[in-house]
Amino acid sequence: MVLASFIRDETERVNVLYYIEIDKKGNQHVWCWVTDLELTDDTVESMMRGGRCRWRIENETFNTLKNQDYQLEHNDGHGEKHLATNFTYLTFLAFPVDQIQELSCPKFQQALNKPGMPTRKRLWRKITSFFLTLMIDSWDSLFKAIAHGAKAQKIAFDTS
């Protein structure tokens, strides 16, 4: 591990921690963290471990957002009137809501873990198809319909 300290001006100090790891195959991996926290011989290892752990959590989160049908991709532009940015923000808001539901809502858990098809992609497609074809009056009824099936219904037209 290499420690470096940089002073930007009289009031601001930045510490940099470089960590170099050589794996069993001899490949070298380099990580670098910048912090305003004080780094000493006593704190540097815990800072490195915390940084590696945080990187892993972020990497797994972005892999989930990319590969489990949230369809989050790298985007070099913001789109017209920041459309791509706004979609990203909405995705970031939806993800923790889904995680909270998965942990605390039995109906969501039933819908997600339907026997034979327990995938998020299937659940998102099912939610989309139900929103496009059924009149949904609550999340509870939506998740019940996904978990237990729904019968086709006649559409009632309002002719008033």
Contact map, one row per residue, 1 for C-alpha under 8 A:
1110000000000000111100000000000000000000000000000000000000000000000000000000000000000000000000000000000000000000000000000000000000000000000000000000000000000000
1111000000000000111000000000000000000000000000000000000000000000000000000000000000000000000000000000000000000000000000000000000000000000000000000000000000000000
1111100000000011110000000000000000000010000000000000000000000000000000000000000000000000000000000000000000000000000000000000000000000000000000000000000000000000
0111110000000011100000000000000000000000000000000000000000000000000000000000000000000000000000000000000000000000000000000000000000000000000000000000000000000000
0011111000001111000000000000000000000000000000000000000000000000000000000000000000000000000000000000000000000000000000000000000000000000000000000000000000000000
0001111100001111000000000000000000000000000000000000000000000000000000000000000000000000000000000000000000000000000000000000000000000000000000000000000000000000
0000111111011100000000000000000000000000000000000000000000000000000000000000000000000000000000000000000000000000000000000000000000000000000000000000000000000000
0000011111111100000000000000000000000000000000000000000000000000000000000000000000000000000000000000000000000000000000000000000000000000000000000000000000000000
0000001111111000000000000000000000000000000000000000000000000000000000000000000000000000000000000000000000000000000000000000000000000000000000000000000000000000
0000001111111000000000000000000000000000000000000000000000000000000000000000000000000000000000000000000000000000000000000000000000000000000000000000000000000000
0000000111111000000000000000000000000000000000000000000000000000000000000000000000000000000000000000000000000000000000000000000000000000000000000000000000000000
0000001111111100000000000000000000000000000000000000000000000000000000000000000000000000000000000000000000000000000000000000000000000000000000000000000000000000
0000111111111110000000000000000000010000000000000000000000000000000000000000000000000000000000000000000000000000000000000000000000000000000000000000000000000000
0000111100011111000000000000000001111000000000000000000000000000000000000000000000000000000000000000000000000000000000000000000000000000000000000000000000000000
0011110000001111100000000000000001111110000000000000000000000000000000000000000000000000000000000000000000000000000000000000000000000000000000000000000000000000
0011110000000111110000000000000111100000000000000000000000000000000000000000000000000000000000000000000000000000000000000000000000000000000000000000000000000000
1111000000000011111000000000000111000000000100010000000000000000000000000000000000000000000000000000000000000000000000000000000000000000000000000000000000000000
1110000000000001111100000000011110000000000000000000000000000000000000000000000000000000000000000000000000000000000000000000000000000000000000000000000000000000
1100000000000000111110000000011100000000000000010000000000000000000000000000000000000000000000000000000000000000000000000000000000000000000000000000000000000000
1000000000000000011111000001111000000000000000000000000000000000000000000000000000000000000000000000000000000000000000000000000000000000000000000000000000000000
0000000000000000001111100001110000000000000000000000000000000000000000000000000000000000000000000000000000000000000000000000000000000000000000000000000000000000
0000000000000000000111111111100000000000000000000000000000000000000000000000000000000000000000000000000000000000000000000000000000000000000000000000000000000000
0000000000000000000011111111100000000000000000000000000000000000000000000000000000000000000000000000000000000000000000000000000000000000000000000000000000000000
0000000000000000000001111110000000000000000000000000000000000000000000000000000000000000000000000000000000000000000000000000000000000000000000000000000000000000
0000000000000000000001111110000000000000000000000000000000000000000000000000000000000000000000000000000000000000000000000000000000000000000000000000000000000000
0000000000000000000001111111000000000000000000000000000000000000000000000000000000000000000000000000000000000000000000000000000000000000000000000000000000000000
0000000000000000000001111111100000000000000000000000000000000000000000000000000000000000000000000000000000000000000000000000000000000000000000000000000000000000
0000000000000000000111100111110000000000000000000000000000000000000000000000000000000000000000000000000000000000000000000000000000000000000000000000000000000000
0000000000000000000111100011111000000000000000000000000000000000000000000000000000000000000000000000000000000000000000000000000000000000000000000000000000000000
0000000000000000011110000001111100000000000000000000000000000000000000000000000000000000000000000000000000000000000000000000000000000000000000000000000000000000
0000000000000000011100000000111110000000000000000000000000000000000000000000000000000000000000000000000000000000000000000000000000000000000000000000000000000000
0000000000000001111000000000011111000000000000000000000000000000000000000000000000000000000000000000000000000000000000000000000000000000000000000000000000000000
0000000000000001110000000000001111100000000000000010000000000000000000000000000000000000000000000000000000000000000000000000000000000000000000000000000000000000
0000000000000111100000000000000111110000000000000000000000000000000000000000000000000000000000000000000000000000000000000000000000000000000000000000000000000000
0000000000000111000000000000000011111100000000000000000000000000000000000000000000000000000000000000000000000000000000000000000000000000000000000000000000000000
0000000000001110000000000000000001111100000000000000000000000000000000000000000000000000000000000000000000000000000000000000000000000000000000000000000000000000
0000000000000110000000000000000000111110000000000000000000000000000000000000000000000000000000000000000000000000000000000000000000000000000000000000000000000000
0000000000000010000000000000000000111111000000000000000000000000000000000000000000000000000000000000000000000000000000000000000000000000000000000000000000000000
0010000000000010000000000000000000001111111100000000000000000000000000000000000000000000000000000000000000000000000000000000000000000000000000000000000000000000
0000000000000000000000000000000000000111111100000000000000000000000000000000000000000000000000000000000000000000000000000000000000000000000000000000000000000000
0000000000000000000000000000000000000011111110000000000000000000000000000000000000000000000000000000000000000000000000000000000000000000000000000000000000000000
0000000000000000000000000000000000000011111110000000000000000000000000000000000000000000000000000000000000000000000000000000000000000000000000000000000000000000
0000000000000000000000000000000000000011111111100000000000000000000000000000000000000000000000000000000000000000000000000000000000000000000000000000000000000000
0000000000000000100000000000000000000011111111110000000000000000000000000000000000000000000000000000000000000000000000000000000000000000000000000000000000000000
0000000000000000000000000000000000000000111111111000000000000000000000000000000000000000000000000000000000000000000000000000000000000000000000000000000000000000
0000000000000000000000000000000000000000001111111100000000000000000000000000000000000000000000000000000000000000000000000000000000000000000000000000000000000000
0000000000000000000000000000000000000000001111111110000000000000000000000000000000000000000000000000000000000000000000000000000000000000000000000000000000000000
0000000000000000101000000000000000000000000111111111000000000000000000000000000000000000000000000000000000000000000000000000000000000000000000000000000000000000
0000000000000000000000000000000000000000000011111111100000000000000000000000000000000000000000000000000000000000000000000000000000000000000000000000000000000000
0000000000000000000000000000000000000000000001111111110000000000000000000000000000000000000000000000000000000000000000000000000000000000000000000000000000000000
0000000000000000000000000000000010000000000000111111111000000000000000000000000000000000000000000000000000000000000000000000000000000000000000000000000000000000
0000000000000000000000000000000000000000000000011111111100000000000000000000000000000000000000000000000000000000000000000000000000000000000000000000000000000000
0000000000000000000000000000000000000000000000001111111110000000000000000000000000000000000000000000000000000000000000000000000000000000000000000000000000000000
0000000000000000000000000000000000000000000000000111111111000000000000000000000000000000000000000000000000000000000000000000000000000000000000000000000000000000
0000000000000000000000000000000000000000000000000011111111100000000000000000000000000000000000000000000000000000000000000000000000000000000000000000000000000000
0000000000000000000000000000000000000000000000000001111111110000000000000000000000000000000000000000000000000000000000000000000000000000000000000000000000000000
0000000000000000000000000000000000000000000000000000111111111000000000000000000000000000000000000000000000000000000000000000000000000000000000000000000000000000
0000000000000000000000000000000000000000000000000000011111111100000000000000000000000000000000000000000000000000000000000000000000000000000000000000000000000000
0000000000000000000000000000000000000000000000000000001111111110000000000000000000000000000000000000000000000000000000000000000000000000000000000000000000000000
0000000000000000000000000000000000000000000000000000000111111111000000000000000000000000000000000000000000000000000000000000000000000000000000000000000000000000
0000000000000000000000000000000000000000000000000000000011111111100000000000000000000000000000000000000000000000000000000000000000000000000000000000000000000000
0000000000000000000000000000000000000000000000000000000001111111110000000000000000000000000000000000000000000000000000000000000000000000000000000000000000000000
0000000000000000000000000000000000000000000000000000000000111111111100000000000000000000000000000000000000000000000000000000000000000000000000000000000000000000
0000000000000000000000000000000000000000000000000000000000011111111101000000000000000000000000000000000000000000000000000000000000000000000000000000000000000000
0000000000000000000000000000000000000000000000000000000000001111111111110000000000000000000000100000000000000000000000000000000000000000000000000000000000000000
0000000000000000000000000000000000000000000000000000000000000111111111111000000000000000000000000000000000000000000000000000000000000000000000000000000000000000
0000000000000000000000000000000000000000000000000000000000000011111111100000000000000000000000000000000000000000000000000000000000000000000000000000000000000000
0000000000000000000000000000000000000000000000000000000000000011111111100000000000000000000000000000000000000000000000011000000000000000000000000000000000000000
0000000000000000000000000000000000000000000000000000000000000000111111100000000000000000000000000000000000000000000000011001000000000000000000000000000000000000
0000000000000000000000000000000000000000000000000000000000000001111111110000000000000000001000000000000000000000000000000000000000000000000000000000000000000000
0000000000000000000000000000000000000000000000000000000000000000111111111000000000000000000000000000000000000000000000000000000000000000000000000000000000000000
0000000000000000000000000000000000000000000000000000000000000000110001111100000000000001001000000000000000000000000000000000000000000000000000000000000000000000
0000000000000000000000000000000000000000000000000000000000000000010000111110000000000000000000000000000000000000000000000000000000000000000000000000000000000000
0000000000000000000000000000000000000000000000000000000000000000000000011111000000000000000000000000000000000000000000000000000000000000000000000000000000000000
0000000000000000000000000000000000000000000000000000000000000000000000001111110000010000000000000000000000000000000000000000000000000000000000000000000000000000
0000000000000000000000000000000000000000000000000000000000000000000000000111110000000000000000000000000000000000000000000000000000000000000000000000000000000000
0000000000000000000000000000000000000000000000000000000000000000000000000011111000010000000000000000000000000000000000000000000000000000000000000000000000000000
0000000000000000000000000000000000000000000000000000000000000000000000000011111111111000000000000000000000000000000000000000000000000000000000000000000000000000
0000000000000000000000000000000000000000000000000000000000000000000000000000111111111000000000000000000000000000000000000000000000000000000000000000000000000000
0000000000000000000000000000000000000000000000000000000000000000000000000000011111110000000000000000000000000000000000000000000000000000000000000000000000000000
0000000000000000000000000000000000000000000000000000000000000000000000000000011111100000000000000000000000000000000000000000000000000000000000000000000000000000
0000000000000000000000000000000000000000000000000000000000000000000000000000011111111100000000000000000000000000000000000000000000000000000000000000000000000000
0000000000000000000000000000000000000000000000000000000000000000000000000000011111111110000000000000000000000000000000000000000000000000000000000000000000000000
0000000000000000000000000000000000000000000000000000000000000000000000000010111101111111000000000000000000000000000000000000000000000000000000000000000000000000
0000000000000000000000000000000000000000000000000000000000000000000000000000011001111111100000000000000000000000000000000000000000000000000000000000000000000000
0000000000000000000000000000000000000000000000000000000000000000000000000000000001111111110000000000000000000000000000000000000000000000000000000000000000000000
0000000000000000000000000000000000000000000000000000000000000000000000000000000000111111111000000000000000000000000000000000000000000000000000000000000000000000
0000000000000000000000000000000000000000000000000000000000000000000000010000000000011111111100000000000000000000000000000000000000000000000000000000000000000000
0000000000000000000000000000000000000000000000000000000000000000000000000000000000001111111110000000000000000000000000000000000000000000000000000000000000000000
0000000000000000000000000000000000000000000000000000000000000000000000000000000000000111111111000000000000000000000000000000000000000000000000000000000000000000
0000000000000000000000000000000000000000000000000000000000000000000001010000000000000011111111100000000000000000000000000000000000000000000000000000000000000000
0000000000000000000000000000000000000000000000000000000000000000000000000000000000000001111111110000000000000000000000000000000000000000000000000000000000000000
0000000000000000000000000000000000000000000000000000000000000000000000000000000000000000111111111000000000000000000000000000000000000000000000000000000000000000
0000000000000000000000000000000000000000000000000000000000000000000000000000000000000000011111111100000000000000000000000000000000000000000000000000000000000000
0000000000000000000000000000000000000000000000000000000000000000100000000000000000000000001111111110000000000000000000000000000000000000000000000000000000000000
0000000000000000000000000000000000000000000000000000000000000000000000000000000000000000000111111111000000000000000000000000000000000000000000000000000000000000
0000000000000000000000000000000000000000000000000000000000000000000000000000000000000000000011111111100000000000000000000000000000000000000000000000000000000000
0000000000000000000000000000000000000000000000000000000000000000000000000000000000000000000001111111110000000000000000000000000000000000000000000000000000000000
0000000000000000000000000000000000000000000000000000000000000000000000000000000000000000000000111111111000000000000000000000000000000000000000000000000000000000
0000000000000000000000000000000000000000000000000000000000000000000000000000000000000000000000011111111110000000000000000000000000000000000000000000000000000000
0000000000000000000000000000000000000000000000000000000000000000000000000000000000000000000000001111111110011000000000000000000000000000000000000000000000000000
0000000000000000000000000000000000000000000000000000000000000000000000000000000000000000000000000111111111011000000000000000000000000000000000000000000000000000
0000000000000000000000000000000000000000000000000000000000000000000000000000000000000000000000000011111110001000000000000000000000000000000000000000000000000000
0000000000000000000000000000000000000000000000000000000000000000000000000000000000000000000000000001111111000000000000000000000000000000000000000000000000000000
0000000000000000000000000000000000000000000000000000000000000000000000000000000000000000000000000001111111111000000000000000000000000000000000000000000000000000
0000000000000000000000000000000000000000000000000000000000000000000000000000000000000000000000000000010111111100000000000000000000000000000000000000000000000000
0000000000000000000000000000000000000000000000000000000000000000000000000000000000000000000000000000000011111110000000000000000000000000000100110010000000000000
0000000000000000000000000000000000000000000000000000000000000000000000000000000000000000000000000000110011111111000000000000000000000000000000100000000000000000
0000000000000000000000000000000000000000000000000000000000000000000000000000000000000000000000000000111011111111100000000000000000000000000000000000000000000000
0000000000000000000000000000000000000000000000000000000000000000000000000000000000000000000000000000000001111111110000000000000000000000000000110010000000000000
0000000000000000000000000000000000000000000000000000000000000000000000000000000000000000000000000000000000111111110000000010000000000000000000110111000000000000
0000000000000000000000000000000000000000000000000000000000000000000000000000000000000000000000000000000000011111110001110010000000000000000000000010000000000000
0000000000000000000000000000000000000000000000000000000000000000000000000000000000000000000000000000000000001111111011100000000000000000000000000000000000000000
0000000000000000000000000000000000000000000000000000000000000000000000000000000000000000000000000000000000000111111111000000000000000000000000000010000000000000
0000000000000000000000000000000000000000000000000000000000000000000000000000000000000000000000000000000000000000111111000000000000000000000000000000000000000000
0000000000000000000000000000000000000000000000000000000000000000000000000000000000000000000000000000000000000000011111000000000000000000000000000000000000000000
0000000000000000000000000000000000000000000000000000000000000000000000000000000000000000000000000000000000000000111111100100000000000000000000000000000000000000
0000000000000000000000000000000000000000000000000000000000000000000000000000000000000000000000000000000000000001111111110110000000000000000000000000000000000000
0000000000000000000000000000000000000000000000000000000000000000000000000000000000000000000000000000000000000001100011111110000000000000000000000000000000000000
0000000000000000000000000000000000000000000000000000000000000000000110000000000000000000000000000000000000000001000001111111000000000000000000000000000000000000
0000000000000000000000000000000000000000000000000000000000000000000110000000000000000000000000000000000000000000000000111111100000000000000000000000000000000000
0000000000000000000000000000000000000000000000000000000000000000000000000000000000000000000000000000000000000000000011111111110000000000000000000000000000000000
0000000000000000000000000000000000000000000000000000000000000000000000000000000000000000000000000000000000000011000001111111111000000000000000000100000000000000
0000000000000000000000000000000000000000000000000000000000000000000010000000000000000000000000000000000000000000000000011111111100000000000000000000000000000000
0000000000000000000000000000000000000000000000000000000000000000000000000000000000000000000000000000000000000000000000001111111110000000000000000000000000000000
0000000000000000000000000000000000000000000000000000000000000000000000000000000000000000000000000000000000000000000000000111111111000000000000000100000000000000
0000000000000000000000000000000000000000000000000000000000000000000000000000000000000000000000000000000000000000000000000011111111100000000001000100000000000000
0000000000000000000000000000000000000000000000000000000000000000000000000000000000000000000000000000000000000000000000000001111111110000000000000000000000000000
0000000000000000000000000000000000000000000000000000000000000000000000000000000000000000000000000000000000000000000000000000111111111000000000000000000000000000
0000000000000000000000000000000000000000000000000000000000000000000000000000000000000000000000000000000000000000000000000000011111111101000001000000000000000000
0000000000000000000000000000000000000000000000000000000000000000000000000000000000000000000000000000000000000000000000000000001111111111000000000000000000000000
0000000000000000000000000000000000000000000000000000000000000000000000000000000000000000000000000000000000000000000000000000000111111100000000000000000000000000
0000000000000000000000000000000000000000000000000000000000000000000000000000000000000000000000000000000000000000000000000000000011111110000000000000000000000000
0000000000000000000000000000000000000000000000000000000000000000000000000000000000000000000000000000000000000000000000000000000001111111000000000000000010000000
0000000000000000000000000000000000000000000000000000000000000000000000000000000000000000000000000000000000000000000000000000000000101111100000000000000000000000
0000000000000000000000000000000000000000000000000000000000000000000000000000000000000000000000000000000000000000000000000000000001100111111011000000000000000000
0000000000000000000000000000000000000000000000000000000000000000000000000000000000000000000000000000000000000000000000000000000000000011111011000000000000000000
0000000000000000000000000000000000000000000000000000000000000000000000000000000000000000000000000000000000000000000000000000000000000001111111000000000000000000
0000000000000000000000000000000000000000000000000000000000000000000000000000000000000000000000000000000000000000000000000000000000000001111111100000000000000000
0000000000000000000000000000000000000000000000000000000000000000000000000000000000000000000000000000000000100000000000000000000000000000011111110000000000000000
0000000000000000000000000000000000000000000000000000000000000000000000000000000000000000000000000000000000000000000000000000000000000001111111111000000000000000
0000000000000000000000000000000000000000000000000000000000000000000000000000000000000000000000000000000000000000000000000000001001000001111111111100000000000000
0000000000000000000000000000000000000000000000000000000000000000000000000000000000000000000000000000000000110110000000000000000000000000001111111110000000000000
0000000000000000000000000000000000000000000000000000000000000000000000000000000000000000000000000000000000100110000000000000000000000000000111111111100000000000
0000000000000000000000000000000000000000000000000000000000000000000000000000000000000000000000000000000000000000000000000000000000000000000011111111110000000000
0000000000000000000000000000000000000000000000000000000000000000000000000000000000000000000000000000000000000010000000000010011000000000000001111111110000000000
0000000000000000000000000000000000000000000000000000000000000000000000000000000000000000000000000000000000100111010000000000000000000000000000111111100000000000
0000000000000000000000000000000000000000000000000000000000000000000000000000000000000000000000000000000000000010000000000000000000000000000000011111110000000000
0000000000000000000000000000000000000000000000000000000000000000000000000000000000000000000000000000000000000000000000000000000000000000000000011111111000000000
0000000000000000000000000000000000000000000000000000000000000000000000000000000000000000000000000000000000000000000000000000000000000000000000001101111100000000
0000000000000000000000000000000000000000000000000000000000000000000000000000000000000000000000000000000000000000000000000000000000000000000000000000111110000000
0000000000000000000000000000000000000000000000000000000000000000000000000000000000000000000000000000000000000000000000000000000000000000000000000000011111000000
0000000000000000000000000000000000000000000000000000000000000000000000000000000000000000000000000000000000000000000000000000000000000100000000000000001111100000
0000000000000000000000000000000000000000000000000000000000000000000000000000000000000000000000000000000000000000000000000000000000000000000000000000000111110000
0000000000000000000000000000000000000000000000000000000000000000000000000000000000000000000000000000000000000000000000000000000000000000000000000000000011111000
0000000000000000000000000000000000000000000000000000000000000000000000000000000000000000000000000000000000000000000000000000000000000000000000000000000001111100
0000000000000000000000000000000000000000000000000000000000000000000000000000000000000000000000000000000000000000000000000000000000000000000000000000000000111110
0000000000000000000000000000000000000000000000000000000000000000000000000000000000000000000000000000000000000000000000000000000000000000000000000000000000011111
0000000000000000000000000000000000000000000000000000000000000000000000000000000000000000000000000000000000000000000000000000000000000000000000000000000000001111
0000000000000000000000000000000000000000000000000000000000000000000000000000000000000000000000000000000000000000000000000000000000000000000000000000000000000111
